[in-house]
Amino acid sequence: MRLIHNMSSIAEFSPAETSVPNRVIKIAVIGGSGVGKTALVVRFLTRRFIGDYERNAGNLYSREVQVDAEQVTIQVQDTPGVEMTDNGINLPDHVTCSIQWADAVVLVYSVTDRRSFDLIEQLHQQVVRTGGANMPPVILLANKADLLHLRRVDSQQGPLLAGTLGCSFYEVSASEDYSQVHKAFHRLCCQLAKQSPPASNSTSAATEKRRSPLIPRPKSPNMQDLKRRFKQALSAKVRTVTSV
């Protein structure tokens, strides 16, 4: 199964074609619970929207691809949802470690959930504090743009917030528009690919600083499980239609 294909500058790459180790691009996806982080990651990597995911799984997805003719490995870290409390935000340790580990951070909110939007500025502040002098690039994604009747965040508020935070903004629908999801991640990957590769681990203190034992070893998504869920979703739709 081809996971990344028909992309103008990103194509699937087979590691057997070269003995030179791939450069690794690491992206952490962070946001509130239920905003569609996993759906966005899987949509980007597989072009599919399944809509049935285990929440807060915190999986690390890895794919070997080409970005603007450079052979790279893209690792995308899904993270548990962040919750807002009376005392601020409840930030799981895994999220902090993901920020330290990442080359770039994607902040996600849902246009149908005002609280998830209100989280973004605090999450960005956490990225600033955690990253310090090595703060990773950040982009802001507003998901579920197709649910117009449930919208709770005005379409102008996202771009205004992104301008205040100094990051790029994209309003997307993981369920209905693959092209916009691809565009956001694609541009981020290209931006990272143009940067100078980090120094070797033996000589770079900054690289060592961003390592974390809590980040799992890179692994591919369980594609058999994703296929199974996709078939279940299709079967449920067929049963629904048949019962009407």
Secondary structure, 3 states (H helix, E strand, C coil): CCCCCCCCCEEECCHHHCCCCCEEEEEEEEEECCCCHHHHHHHHHHCCCCCCCCCCCCCEEEEEEEECCEEEEEEEEECCCEEEECCEEECCHHHHHHHHHCCEEEEEEECCCHHHHHHHHHHHHHHHHHHHHHCCCEEEEEECCCCHHHCCCCCCHHHHHHHHHCCEEEECCCCCCHHHHHHHHHHHHHHHHHCCCCCCCCCCHHHHHCCCCCCCCCECCCHHHHHHHHHHHHHHHHHHHHHC
